[in-house]
Amino acid sequence: MGNLNESVERAADPLAGGILQKGHQCGMIWGSALALGMEAFRKFKNPSQAKYLAISGTQKLVSSFKATNNNINCRDITSCDFSSKWSFLKYMISGRFLQCFKMADRWAPEALRVAEEGLNGELNNENSNNCASEVIAKMDGTEEEQVMVAGFAGGLGLSGEGCGALSTVIWKKALDWSKENPEKSTFYNPESGQVLNRFLKFTEGEMICRNICRRQFESASEHSEYIEGGGCHDLMTQLTNPEQLPL
């Protein structure tokens, strides 16, 4: 969308392979959601409106990706368990990895069209407080970063899949780490693994948003009411300020 930012892009690398290669939502959608959020921040002076359109626009991106590729989860698309060295090796040797590049080329024009459509969507007075923006605020992130990640909310575009708060913290940790280590890849930065381990211990191995929240969110307003009512408070605290809530 013309908003080039190498640090932001590099920080998204750990989301490839479905959140640290766990096979959840495809990294292409996470990256697209960030791009949409960045453009929403540029376009709208009101942060609440920008967050709302980032969420609703990401819903459209998720729907578009699923319509194009029949699924949104990396493991289902690639038939590869990236946590297994043998499965990954077969994936590379077979050449199946080339399909991901072709998929990106095929979906990119449609993703851009859908993102622009989302940014031109109808504004309303729906509350746009959300888990992703909330954890960025807890990490002393900027207002721009809070808008950028808003689409991660509710399991990415409220899809209820892999936790958006987790992915937000992984991205933010990678972003901060990359600024201190500009010559190193963020893919295996030590911060991300520590966050994931703490998260899985707290959730007893669960990564799916709708299972953690025990509900599916139909709108930004529903999700906002859940967050404002204390939903996922302890989880967000564990991700951002673990010393306040020892495991």
PyMOL commands that set and color helices and strands:
alter all, ss='L'
color gray80, all
select helices_A, chain A and resi 6-11+13-15+27-43+47-69+74-78+85-93+97-119+131-138+143-148+150-152+164-180+190-203+209-213+220-228+233-240+242-244
alter helices_A, ss='H'
color red, helices_A
deselect
rebuild
show_as cartoon
